[in-house]
Amino acid sequence: MTISIWRYSHLALAVSSFVFVFLASVTGIVLAFQPISEQLQPFKSDGFDTASLAETLSVFKKTYPEVTALEIDKNDFVSASVITEDNKNLNGYFNPITAEYLGEKVEPSKLFQFATTLHRSLFLKGVGRFFVGLCSFLLFLIAVSGAILIIKRQRSFKKFFSKIVNDNFAQYWHVVLGRLSLIPIIVITITGVYLSLLKFNLLPESKASHTVDFEAISETPIQEIEAFTVFKNIPLADVKSVEFPFSSDVEDYYTIYLKDKEIVVNQFTGEVLSEIKYPLVTLISALSLNLHTGKGSIIWSLILAFACLNILFFIYSGFAMTLKRQKAKLRNKFKKHKCEYIILVGSENGSTIPFANAFYKQLIKAGKKVYITELNKYETFKKVKHIIVFTATYGEGEPPTNANTFLEQLKSTEQLYPISFSVVGFGSYAYPDFCQFALDVDRGFKAKKAHQFLPPFKINDRSLEAFNQWIYSFNKASGLVLEIPQKKLVSPPKQTKALQVISKTDVVSNPDDTFIITLKPSRKQRFNSGDLLAVYPENDYRERLYSIGKVNGNVQLSVKHYRNGFGSNYINSLQENAVFKARIIRNSAFHFPSKTTRVLLVANGTGIAPFIGMTHENTSKIETHLYYGLREKQSLNVYKKDLDSALQKKQLTQLHLAFSRVENKQYVQDLLLEDAPFVAETLKNNGVVMLCGSLAMQKGVLQVLNVICEKYNQKPLRYYQSKKQLKMDCY
């Protein structure tokens, strides 16, 4: 497959550094818990945040005859070295308010010491430090290239955190966790590189020192330490350490190390004798150390642990995706210029290739000469008669990486003989531009006057059932007998949830053999009318999709029963209170619009299911008209209660009915033609038209809508479709 420069760079960096990244991540997880274990120690005293340096030094001077040093660590623990009344040295943690001794300093455990050495230098001293620094830099590049790949995938920086479809475990979580941990990983890597540069003395150092005019130092006026103005103005929380005078000589003084500067203070008068502000490099060094280690913050330490754990997952998922792509390579038995069948493949992550390969092998088995390649490698093929395209759509209607130049190549490339073509699109209903690139490819071939062998066919979530439907159509049109082996393409049901049958109408009572079934999710789950329910009758790869109507928080389906129907028989067999598993697929491109002037709902048969739910959800009472086609008047009975309720509550403005099996038969497109000025005005004023039902109904309605738009608005229907004023879910 063609790999973009960013993907190639991302992979190359990962391969070249994964051993060091792995070791750094494992030790990083361990070390992230060191600051947490320290923070959990009971050595931070109440009142620390409000105490001043004057208060603390005063209480220590009164309590102990001599204090030699005082330090405050990142956990706000105060440690000191003092001599007691009985002339004993006492070292450890103290209460800064009372000077009470709290306990000895806690040394890091042997595990933390081992992890620290391994993390810093791999036990290789200077050489190890160099490789760790280089590893941090490479990990930074990996994070940046990964972020760019996400932006390319989402087609916009603004959509960096937009929802993505979970169609592959490794790929989905690689992207999701990558977005969540991007900033912590960048912080870890930048600070890691910085600390390495600091260790090798590659950053400018501050060589400033205090200059004290000893001849000008005065012993008067003498003040008590608690009266020193400078100490009273310094919060204890800003202090790093204090060096006490060695003697009572006036030349000895206090040296106070603060977070941003050092000061020297006269031990008798409290006068500031010298002050040095830390340069920027010193402040950045301290900040880098804190950010890299998590010292002083349990929350940041947990974030660092989470980021390091994610890095380990990225190693696994990244290589899993790479191996999957390698397995999905395209291999040919015949040379391209000797083949009458050419299979062109467009795939971003390799998931489309197994379907194309399976079709390729079956054509070979049928005795055909076939050549399979990527869409970007389209050229003049000397003997080609049939071109079959299998392509995914990337992001929002864009081509995958190995198909991004195909449409331009198609315009400029001529084949030697007339060709026929078929396009199969792979995608997900969760994206608004479902299989859009496949439709663009189909239009591209039409523009070249190629013969459309089969209409463009869309496959949701790599559905094997849908793929087999296309194979059936291809066999019927070509006269071939291709049978696709299912084992290699089968994906078991995923993300299924339990639903309980609340009620079900009797199919016998409806002349159209339709029934309504209401289901209650066993757990709270977000969904909307217009989403899809994937049902697996045999708990295998075979799924059936039904449009959802959300009514009173429950899933409501309208199902037509077929005597030999795989899905409808299964659903009809479910009794009240029965529990089964299914999957809700978000179909945001077919949700009821919340901001519009008017909505026209167009349906036939069981396509009314999501619209019943939408009228229930229309609490803001947007003007809504339903154009509904049925066979007989009695067919309406099963839906009458819901529709009457919606009309009464003004959640449905008007109901327009068409019956196709009565004396003066009508179809929904006839109703739309009767209301042509009204329909045209709706679209002109930014209203929305929604279609749900059979493909035959969709075809007829689209033709009528296009006529109305061109006649009354002087614009083609495609204009309003591009503005997302036309939403469709037909089957």
PAPAKE-954684 format. One record per residue (C-alpha): residue number from 1; residue in three letters; x, y, z. Coordinates in steps of 0.05 Angstrom, whole numbers. Layout:
% residues N
NUM; ALA; X; Y; Z
...
This chain:
% residues 731
1; MET; 0; 0; 0
2; THR; 20; 72; -10
3; ILE; 35; 102; 58
4; SER; 34; 177; 68
5; ILE; 99; 211; 89
6; TRP; 71; 224; 158
7; ARG; 49; 153; 169
8; TYR; 116; 127; 143
9; SER; 153; 174; 189
10; HIS; 109; 155; 248
11; LEU; 122; 81; 236
12; ALA; 197; 90; 223
13; LEU; 206; 129; 287
14; ALA; 167; 78; 327
15; VAL; 206; 19; 299
16; SER; 274; 52; 311
17; SER; 261; 71; 384
18; PHE; 209; 22; 411
19; VAL; 258; -15; 457
20; PHE; 280; 49; 492
21; VAL; 209; 76; 492
22; PHE; 184; 11; 523
23; LEU; 235; 13; 579
24; ALA; 224; 87; 592
25; SER; 148; 76; 594
26; VAL; 151; 17; 642
27; THR; 198; 53; 690
28; GLY; 158; 117; 680
29; ILE; 95; 82; 705
30; VAL; 133; 57; 767
31; LEU; 164; 125; 781
32; ALA; 97; 161; 772
33; PHE; 76; 128; 837
34; GLN; 136; 152; 876
35; PRO; 109; 224; 885
36; ILE; 41; 194; 902
37; SER; 71; 150; 956
38; GLU; 108; 210; 984
39; GLN; 46; 254; 983
40; LEU; 8; 202; 1023
41; GLN; 58; 209; 1081
42; PRO; 29; 247; 1141
43; PHE; 82; 301; 1144
44; LYS; 45; 362; 1116
45; SER; 20; 404; 1174
46; ASP; -44; 443; 1180
47; GLY; -31; 518; 1172
48; PHE; 27; 509; 1124
49; ASP; -7; 547; 1067
50; THR; -19; 609; 1111
51; ALA; 46; 609; 1151
52; SER; 101; 660; 1139
53; LEU; 176; 648; 1141
54; ALA; 181; 694; 1202
55; GLU; 132; 650; 1242
56; THR; 169; 586; 1226
57; LEU; 239; 612; 1239
58; SER; 216; 644; 1304
59; VAL; 185; 581; 1332
60; PHE; 247; 539; 1313
61; LYS; 294; 590; 1346
62; LYS; 253; 588; 1409
63; THR; 247; 513; 1412
64; TYR; 318; 491; 1394
65; PRO; 385; 521; 1416
66; GLU; 413; 514; 1346
67; VAL; 382; 504; 1277
68; THR; 431; 490; 1220
69; ALA; 387; 480; 1160
70; LEU; 314; 481; 1139
71; GLU; 285; 454; 1074
72; ILE; 216; 450; 1043
73; ASP; 205; 397; 990
74; LYS; 155; 392; 932
75; ASN; 105; 358; 979
76; ASP; 106; 418; 1026
77; PHE; 140; 375; 1079
78; VAL; 187; 416; 1124
79; SER; 252; 382; 1142
80; ALA; 306; 410; 1187
81; SER; 371; 395; 1222
82; VAL; 371; 419; 1295
83; ILE; 408; 409; 1361
84; THR; 363; 396; 1420
85; GLU; 369; 421; 1493
86; ASP; 405; 356; 1512
87; ASN; 456; 369; 1456
88; LYS; 430; 315; 1408
89; ASN; 426; 322; 1332
90; LEU; 355; 315; 1306
91; ASN; 342; 307; 1232
92; GLY; 276; 295; 1197
93; TYR; 207; 326; 1186
94; PHE; 180; 380; 1232
95; ASN; 114; 417; 1242
96; PRO; 129; 488; 1216
97; ILE; 77; 518; 1263
98; THR; 98; 485; 1328
99; ALA; 169; 460; 1311
100; GLU; 146; 391; 1335
101; TYR; 188; 333; 1309
102; LEU; 145; 289; 1264
103; GLY; 191; 233; 1241
104; GLU; 252; 213; 1201
105; LYS; 258; 228; 1127
106; VAL; 229; 173; 1083
107; GLU; 280; 146; 1034
108; PRO; 257; 119; 966
109; SER; 247; 44; 964
110; LYS; 296; 0; 927
111; LEU; 245; -9; 872
112; PHE; 241; 66; 860
113; GLN; 317; 72; 863
114; PHE; 325; 16; 812
115; ALA; 271; 46; 766
116; THR; 302; 115; 772
117; THR; 371; 91; 750
118; LEU; 342; 50; 693
119; HIS; 298; 107; 671
120; ARG; 354; 159; 672
121; SER; 412; 121; 643
122; LEU; 395; 47; 630
123; PHE; 453; 32; 678
124; LEU; 500; 57; 623
125; LYS; 518; 124; 657
126; GLY; 534; 179; 607
127; VAL; 521; 136; 545
128; GLY; 455; 114; 573
129; ARG; 435; 186; 589
130; PHE; 449; 204; 516
131; PHE; 405; 148; 490
132; VAL; 349; 165; 539
133; GLY; 351; 238; 516
134; LEU; 350; 216; 443
135; CYS; 293; 169; 459
136; SER; 254; 227; 489
137; PHE; 265; 268; 426
138; LEU; 243; 210; 381
139; LEU; 181; 200; 423
140; PHE; 166; 274; 415
141; LEU; 170; 266; 339
142; ILE; 126; 204; 343
143; ALA; 74; 244; 382
144; VAL; 76; 303; 333
145; SER; 71; 258; 271
146; GLY; 14; 220; 305
147; ALA; -23; 285; 318
148; ILE; -14; 305; 245
149; LEU; -42; 237; 223
150; ILE; -104; 249; 267
151; ILE; -113; 318; 238
152; LYS; -108; 288; 168
153; ARG; -158; 235; 188
154; GLN; -208; 285; 216
155; ARG; -195; 333; 158
156; SER; -192; 393; 205
157; PHE; -155; 415; 267
158; LYS; -223; 439; 294
159; LYS; -248; 367; 289
160; PHE; -188; 338; 326
161; PHE; -233; 311; 381
162; SER; -293; 295; 338
163; LYS; -323; 226; 345
164; ILE; -292; 169; 305
165; VAL; -322; 102; 288
166; ASN; -300; 40; 327
167; ASP; -291; -8; 269
168; ASN; -225; -37; 293
169; PHE; -202; -44; 366
170; ALA; -129; -27; 356
171; GLN; -140; 31; 309
172; TYR; -198; 61; 348
173; TRP; -163; 62; 415
174; HIS; -97; 82; 384
175; VAL; -131; 146; 360
176; VAL; -176; 158; 421
177; LEU; -121; 147; 473
178; GLY; -72; 184; 429
179; ARG; -115; 246; 430
180; LEU; -126; 242; 505
181; SER; -53; 232; 523
182; LEU; -21; 276; 469
183; ILE; -8; 336; 514
184; PRO; 21; 296; 573
185; ILE; 66; 257; 524
186; ILE; 91; 321; 493
187; VAL; 104; 349; 562
188; ILE; 142; 285; 582
189; THR; 184; 285; 519
190; ILE; 202; 359; 518
191; THR; 220; 360; 592
192; GLY; 259; 295; 583
193; VAL; 300; 325; 526
194; TYR; 310; 389; 566
195; LEU; 335; 352; 628
196; SER; 383; 312; 585
197; LEU; 412; 376; 555
198; LEU; 418; 403; 625
199; LYS; 455; 342; 649
200; PHE; 506; 348; 592
201; ASN; 516; 423; 608
202; LEU; 489; 443; 540
203; LEU; 446; 499; 568
204; PRO; 471; 567; 593
205; GLU; 487; 568; 667
206; SER; 477; 624; 717
207; LYS; 543; 645; 748
208; ALA; 517; 703; 789
209; SER; 538; 706; 863
210; HIS; 520; 749; 921
211; THR; 560; 812; 932
212; VAL; 558; 835; 1005
213; ASP; 591; 899; 1029
214; PHE; 616; 873; 1097
215; GLU; 641; 941; 1119
216; ALA; 571; 969; 1113
217; ILE; 537; 914; 1153
218; SER; 508; 940; 1218
219; GLU; 488; 903; 1282
220; THR; 436; 956; 1299
221; PRO; 380; 965; 1308
222; ILE; 373; 894; 1333
223; GLN; 305; 861; 1320
224; GLU; 274; 795; 1338
225; ILE; 270; 748; 1279
226; GLU; 194; 748; 1281
227; ALA; 197; 823; 1269
228; PHE; 239; 819; 1205
229; THR; 195; 852; 1153
230; VAL; 226; 812; 1096
231; PHE; 211; 746; 1131
232; LYS; 139; 767; 1148
233; ASN; 127; 781; 1074
234; ILE; 152; 714; 1051
235; PRO; 100; 658; 1052
236; LEU; 129; 592; 1076
237; ALA; 101; 559; 1012
238; ASP; 150; 602; 970
239; VAL; 212; 578; 1007
240; LYS; 257; 522; 981
241; SER; 309; 524; 1037
242; VAL; 343; 567; 1090
243; GLU; 417; 569; 1108
244; PHE; 428; 595; 1179
245; PRO; 487; 638; 1202
246; PHE; 548; 597; 1223
247; SER; 562; 642; 1282
248; SER; 538; 705; 1317
249; ASP; 588; 748; 1277
250; VAL; 556; 804; 1238
251; GLU; 590; 778; 1175
252; ASP; 548; 714; 1178
253; TYR; 477; 719; 1151
254; TYR; 414; 682; 1130
255; THR; 411; 657; 1059
256; ILE; 340; 645; 1035
257; TYR; 328; 604; 972
258; LEU; 260; 620; 942
259; LYS; 226; 593; 880
260; ASP; 247; 652; 837
261; LYS; 307; 683; 873
262; GLU; 357; 682; 930
263; ILE; 365; 734; 984
264; VAL; 417; 747; 1038
265; VAL; 390; 776; 1104
266; ASN; 426; 809; 1162
267; GLN; 417; 764; 1223
268; PHE; 411; 823; 1271
269; THR; 371; 876; 1234
270; GLY; 332; 837; 1180
271; GLU; 362; 881; 1126
272; VAL; 366; 850; 1056
273; LEU; 441; 851; 1040
274; SER; 437; 821; 970
275; GLU; 386; 793; 922
276; ILE; 396; 749; 860
277; LYS; 337; 734; 814
278; TYR; 342; 667; 780
279; PRO; 351; 670; 704
280; LEU; 298; 640; 659
281; VAL; 337; 576; 647
282; THR; 338; 561; 722
283; LEU; 263; 571; 728
284; ILE; 250; 528; 667
285; SER; 296; 474; 695
286; ALA; 256; 471; 760
287; LEU; 190; 470; 722
288; SER; 215; 415; 675
289; LEU; 236; 371; 733
290; ASN; 169; 379; 767
291; LEU; 130; 366; 703
292; HIS; 173; 306; 685
293; THR; 170; 273; 753
294; GLY; 101; 295; 779
295; LYS; 131; 314; 846
296; GLY; 82; 352; 890
297; SER; 19; 333; 853
298; ILE; -20; 268; 858
299; ILE; -65; 287; 799
300; TRP; -7; 303; 752
301; SER; 29; 239; 774
302; LEU; -32; 198; 756
303; ILE; -36; 234; 688
304; LEU; 37; 216; 676
305; ALA; 24; 144; 695
306; PHE; -36; 143; 648
307; ALA; 6; 172; 591
308; CYS; 62; 121; 601
309; LEU; 11; 64; 603
310; ASN; -18; 91; 538
311; ILE; 51; 92; 506
312; LEU; 56; 17; 520
313; PHE; -12; 7; 487
314; PHE; 10; 49; 427
315; ILE; 69; 2; 418
316; TYR; 22; -57; 415
317; SER; -34; -25; 374
318; GLY; 14; 9; 326
319; PHE; 49; -56; 309
320; ALA; -18; -92; 306
321; MET; -43; -43; 253
322; THR; 23; -49; 215
323; LEU; 19; -125; 214
324; LYS; -53; -121; 191
325; ARG; -34; -77; 133
326; GLN; 24; -123; 115
327; LYS; -24; -183; 113
328; ALA; -70; -144; 68
329; LYS; -20; -134; 12
330; LEU; -42; -140; -60
331; ARG; -10; -198; -98
332; ASN; -21; -215; -171
333; LYS; -17; -279; -212
334; PHE; -21; -246; -280
335; LYS; 12; -185; -311
336; LYS; -32; -124; -315
337; HIS; -32; -117; -391
338; LYS; -57; -188; -401
339; CYS; -119; -181; -357
340; GLU; -190; -165; -378
341; TYR; -212; -154; -305
342; ILE; -179; -99; -264
343; ILE; -195; -92; -190
344; LEU; -179; -24; -161
345; VAL; -175; -16; -85
346; GLY; -178; 46; -40
347; SER; -164; 34; 33
348; GLU; -135; 76; 89
349; ASN; -121; 22; 140
350; GLY; -126; -42; 99
351; SER; -195; -64; 122
352; THR; -224; -62; 52
353; ILE; -169; -104; 20
354; PRO; -192; -172; 47
355; PHE; -258; -163; 10
356; ALA; -223; -143; -54
357; ASN; -174; -201; -48
358; ALA; -231; -251; -36
359; PHE; -266; -226; -99
360; TYR; -200; -228; -138
361; LYS; -188; -302; -119
362; GLN; -258; -322; -139
363; LEU; -251; -289; -207
364; ILE; -185; -326; -216
365; LYS; -219; -391; -195
366; ALA; -273; -377; -248
367; GLY; -219; -377; -301
368; LYS; -213; -301; -310
369; LYS; -148; -263; -318
370; VAL; -149; -211; -263
371; TYR; -102; -156; -239
372; ILE; -112; -122; -171
373; THR; -79; -56; -152
374; GLU; -90; 10; -116
375; LEU; -133; 65; -144
376; ASN; -74; 113; -148
377; LYS; -40; 64; -196
378; TYR; -95; 71; -248
379; GLU; -67; 73; -318
380; THR; -82; 50; -389
381; PHE; -91; -25; -386
382; LYS; -83; -57; -454
383; LYS; -137; -112; -450
384; VAL; -183; -87; -396
385; LYS; -258; -96; -406
386; HIS; -285; -95; -334
387; ILE; -262; -50; -277
388; ILE; -287; -64; -207
389; VAL; -272; -13; -152
390; PHE; -273; -29; -78
391; THR; -261; 34; -38
392; ALA; -269; 62; 31
393; THR; -284; 135; 46
394; TYR; -236; 171; 92
395; GLY; -256; 226; 141
396; GLU; -313; 268; 114
397; GLY; -323; 244; 43
398; GLU; -250; 244; 24
399; PRO; -210; 191; -12
400; PRO; -163; 145; 27
401; THR; -88; 158; 20
402; ASN; -78; 107; -35
403; ALA; -134; 137; -77
404; ASN; -123; 212; -67
405; THR; -100; 224; -139
406; PHE; -146; 175; -174
407; LEU; -201; 222; -197
408; GLU; -151; 267; -232
409; GLN; -116; 207; -263
410; LEU; -184; 181; -287
411; LYS; -197; 246; -325
412; SER; -131; 243; -362
413; THR; -126; 167; -375
414; GLU; -158; 134; -435
415; GLN; -170; 59; -443
416; LEU; -160; 25; -510
417; TYR; -229; -8; -511
418; PRO; -298; 8; -482
419; ILE; -302; -14; -410
420; SER; -356; -31; -359
421; PHE; -348; -13; -286
422; SER; -377; -27; -218
423; VAL; -363; 10; -153
424; VAL; -370; -19; -83
425; GLY; -364; 31; -25
426; PHE; -344; 12; 46
427; GLY; -360; 59; 103
428; SER; -402; 72; 165
429; TYR; -470; 102; 176
430; ALA; -439; 140; 234
431; TYR; -407; 188; 185
432; PRO; -451; 239; 148
433; ASP; -416; 227; 82
434; PHE; -428; 153; 81
435; CYS; -389; 122; 22
436; GLN; -384; 191; -11
437; PHE; -318; 177; -46
438; ALA; -347; 113; -77
439; LEU; -403; 156; -106
440; ASP; -351; 206; -132
441; VAL; -314; 148; -166
442; ASP; -379; 124; -198
443; ARG; -393; 194; -225
444; GLY; -321; 198; -251
445; PHE; -329; 135; -293
446; LYS; -397; 159; -319
447; ALA; -364; 224; -341
448; LYS; -315; 181; -382
449; LYS; -375; 149; -417
450; ALA; -359; 81; -387
451; HIS; -415; 30; -381
452; GLN; -443; 23; -311
453; PHE; -446; -52; -302
454; LEU; -479; -46; -233
455; PRO; -504; 14; -193
456; PRO; -458; 37; -137
457; PHE; -466; -7; -76
458; LYS; -454; 15; -4
459; ILE; -432; -31; 52
460; ASN; -438; -10; 124
461; ASP; -386; -33; 176
462; ARG; -357; -85; 128
463; SER; -422; -124; 131
464; LEU; -410; -193; 100
465; GLU; -485; -200; 89
466; ALA; -486; -136; 47
467; PHE; -423; -159; 9
468; ASN; -457; -224; -8
469; GLN; -517; -185; -34
470; TRP; -471; -149; -81
471; ILE; -438; -214; -102
472; TYR; -507; -242; -118
473; SER; -522; -181; -162
474; PHE; -455; -188; -196
475; ASN; -466; -262; -210
476; LYS; -535; -248; -238
477; ALA; -509; -193; -284
478; SER; -446; -229; -306
479; GLY; -470; -301; -310
480; LEU; -413; -323; -265
481; VAL; -420; -364; -202
482; LEU; -375; -334; -149
483; GLU; -379; -357; -77
484; ILE; -340; -318; -26
485; PRO; -310; -359; 31
486; GLN; -337; -328; 94
487; LYS; -287; -349; 147
488; LYS; -233; -298; 132
489; LEU; -283; -241; 126
490; VAL; -326; -258; 186
491; SER; -327; -209; 244
492; PRO; -367; -231; 304
493; PRO; -419; -183; 333
494; LYS; -387; -128; 374
495; GLN; -411; -78; 426
496; THR; -478; -112; 432
497; LYS; -524; -93; 489
498; ALA; -583; -130; 521
499; LEU; -653; -105; 504
500; GLN; -719; -129; 533
501; VAL; -783; -136; 493
502; ILE; -835; -90; 525
503; SER; -891; -99; 475
504; LYS; -905; -125; 405
505; THR; -966; -118; 360
506; ASP; -996; -178; 325
507; VAL; -971; -185; 254
508; VAL; -1035; -221; 233
509; SER; -1078; -160; 247
510; ASN; -1042; -117; 195
511; PRO; -1056; -128; 120
512; ASP; -983; -110; 104
513; ASP; -955; -162; 151
514; THR; -921; -108; 191
515; PHE; -915; -103; 266
516; ILE; -887; -55; 318
517; ILE; -840; -80; 372
518; THR; -818; -37; 431
519; LEU; -752; -52; 466
520; LYS; -721; -27; 530
521; PRO; -645; -25; 536
522; SER; -622; -61; 599
523; ARG; -572; -5; 612
524; LYS; -578; 69; 601
525; GLN; -555; 83; 530
526; ARG; -555; 145; 488
527; PHE; -591; 140; 421
528; ASN; -637; 181; 378
529; SER; -692; 168; 328
530; GLY; -658; 155; 261
531; ASP; -603; 112; 291
532; LEU; -599; 39; 271
533; LEU; -608; -25; 309
534; ALA; -563; -82; 285
535; VAL; -596; -149; 301
536; TYR; -558; -216; 297
537; PRO; -609; -272; 292
538; GLU; -558; -328; 296
539; ASN; -508; -290; 339
540; ASP; -457; -291; 283
541; TYR; -432; -243; 230
542; ARG; -500; -237; 196
543; GLU; -535; -174; 216
544; ARG; -600; -140; 199
545; LEU; -608; -65; 206
546; TYR; -673; -30; 228
547; SER; -686; 44; 235
548; ILE; -700; 65; 307
549; GLY; -756; 108; 332
550; LYS; -744; 133; 403
551; VAL; -810; 133; 440
552; ASN; -813; 146; 515
553; GLY; -739; 128; 521
554; ASN; -749; 60; 489
555; VAL; -728; 32; 421
556; GLN; -788; 25; 375
557; LEU; -782; -13; 309
558; SER; -831; -23; 252
559; VAL; -817; -90; 219
560; LYS; -847; -123; 157
561; HIS; -853; -198; 167
562; TYR; -829; -243; 111
563; ARG; -845; -317; 113
564; ASN; -772; -336; 100
565; GLY; -743; -272; 127
566; PHE; -678; -282; 166
567; GLY; -686; -221; 210
568; SER; -761; -210; 211
569; ASN; -775; -282; 231
570; TYR; -727; -276; 289
571; ILE; -755; -211; 315
572; ASN; -827; -235; 306
573; SER; -810; -297; 347
574; LEU; -790; -255; 407
575; GLN; -843; -256; 462
576; GLU; -859; -202; 513
577; ASN; -804; -197; 567
578; ALA; -755; -235; 523
579; VAL; -683; -209; 526
580; PHE; -635; -210; 467
581; LYS; -572; -174; 446
582; ALA; -565; -123; 391
583; ARG; -522; -63; 373
584; ILE; -543; 9; 366
585; ILE; -507; 45; 310
586; ARG; -506; 120; 314
587; ASN; -532; 151; 249
588; SER; -523; 225; 263
589; ALA; -533; 243; 190
590; PHE; -606; 222; 197
591; HIS; -626; 257; 262
592; PHE; -684; 306; 267
593; PRO; -657; 377; 256
594; SER; -661; 421; 317
595; LYS; -653; 487; 280
596; THR; -695; 494; 218
597; THR; -757; 530; 194
598; ARG; -796; 469; 171
599; VAL; -786; 394; 163
600; LEU; -819; 349; 111
601; LEU; -818; 275; 129
602; VAL; -828; 228; 70
603; ALA; -837; 153; 83
604; ASN; -869; 90; 58
605; GLY; -883; 25; 94
606; THR; -840; 10; 155
607; GLY; -798; 72; 139
608; ILE; -845; 110; 185
609; ALA; -811; 81; 248
610; PRO; -758; 135; 258
611; PHE; -808; 190; 240
612; ILE; -856; 169; 295
613; GLY; -798; 175; 344
614; MET; -778; 243; 315
615; THR; -848; 271; 325
616; HIS; -844; 248; 398
617; GLU; -777; 284; 404
618; ASN; -803; 348; 370
619; THR; -816; 382; 437
620; SER; -799; 451; 408
621; LYS; -857; 440; 359
622; ILE; -819; 455; 295
623; GLU; -869; 456; 237
624; THR; -869; 384; 212
625; HIS; -907; 352; 155
626; LEU; -909; 277; 143
627; TYR; -920; 249; 73
628; TYR; -934; 175; 83
629; GLY; -947; 121; 32
630; LEU; -984; 57; 49
631; ARG; -1018; 1; 11
632; GLU; -1087; 2; 42
633; LYS; -1124; 46; 91
634; GLN; -1125; -9; 142
635; SER; -1048; -9; 140
636; LEU; -1050; 56; 179
637; ASN; -1083; 24; 240
638; VAL; -1019; 1; 273
639; TYR; -990; 72; 272
640; LYS; -1055; 112; 282
641; LYS; -1050; 120; 357
642; ASP; -979; 149; 354
643; LEU; -995; 195; 296
644; ASP; -1060; 221; 327
645; SER; -1022; 236; 392
646; ALA; -968; 275; 354
647; LEU; -1021; 315; 317
648; GLN; -1058; 331; 381
649; LYS; -995; 355; 415
650; LYS; -975; 397; 354
651; GLN; -911; 358; 348
652; LEU; -936; 338; 279
653; THR; -967; 395; 240
654; GLN; -1001; 356; 184
655; LEU; -1007; 285; 159
656; HIS; -1012; 271; 83
657; LEU; -1030; 200; 63
658; ALA; -1023; 162; -2
659; PHE; -1052; 92; -14
660; SER; -1026; 50; -71
661; ARG; -1077; -7; -70
662; VAL; -1143; 31; -73
663; GLU; -1185; 53; -131
664; ASN; -1152; 121; -140
665; LYS; -1082; 99; -121
666; GLN; -1028; 148; -103
667; TYR; -955; 148; -83
668; VAL; -918; 196; -38
669; GLN; -886; 230; -98
670; ASP; -956; 246; -124
671; LEU; -970; 282; -58
672; LEU; -906; 321; -64
673; LEU; -924; 342; -135
674; GLU; -991; 367; -110
675; ASP; -956; 409; -58
676; ALA; -899; 429; -105
677; PRO; -898; 505; -88
678; PHE; -899; 488; -14
679; VAL; -842; 438; -21
680; ALA; -801; 488; -62
681; GLU; -813; 543; -11
682; THR; -791; 496; 45
683; LEU; -724; 483; 13
684; LYS; -715; 556; -8
685; ASN; -724; 578; 65
686; ASN; -673; 528; 92
687; GLY; -724; 475; 110
688; VAL; -704; 401; 111
689; VAL; -733; 341; 73
690; MET; -722; 272; 104
691; LEU; -734; 206; 67
692; CYS; -740; 137; 98
693; GLY; -766; 74; 64
694; SER; -754; 32; 2
695; LEU; -702; 48; -51
696; ALA; -757; 48; -103
697; MET; -794; 102; -64
698; GLN; -729; 141; -57
699; LYS; -716; 140; -132
700; GLY; -786; 165; -148
701; VAL; -785; 219; -95
702; LEU; -716; 245; -115
703; GLN; -738; 252; -188
704; VAL; -799; 291; -166
705; LEU; -760; 335; -118
706; ASN; -709; 352; -172
707; VAL; -765; 372; -220
708; ILE; -797; 416; -166
709; CYS; -731; 450; -148
710; GLU; -712; 465; -220
711; LYS; -782; 491; -238
712; TYR; -795; 535; -177
713; ASN; -726; 551; -149
714; GLN; -684; 546; -212
715; LYS; -635; 503; -175
716; PRO; -622; 428; -179
717; LEU; -637; 384; -119
718; ARG; -563; 371; -111
719; TYR; -555; 444; -89
720; TYR; -599; 432; -28
721; GLN; -567; 364; -16
722; SER; -498; 397; -11
723; LYS; -528; 444; 42
724; LYS; -550; 383; 82
725; GLN; -624; 400; 71
726; LEU; -637; 330; 46
727; LYS; -629; 271; 93
728; MET; -640; 199; 70
729; ASP; -641; 130; 100
730; CYS; -670; 82; 49
731; TYR; -660; 7; 39
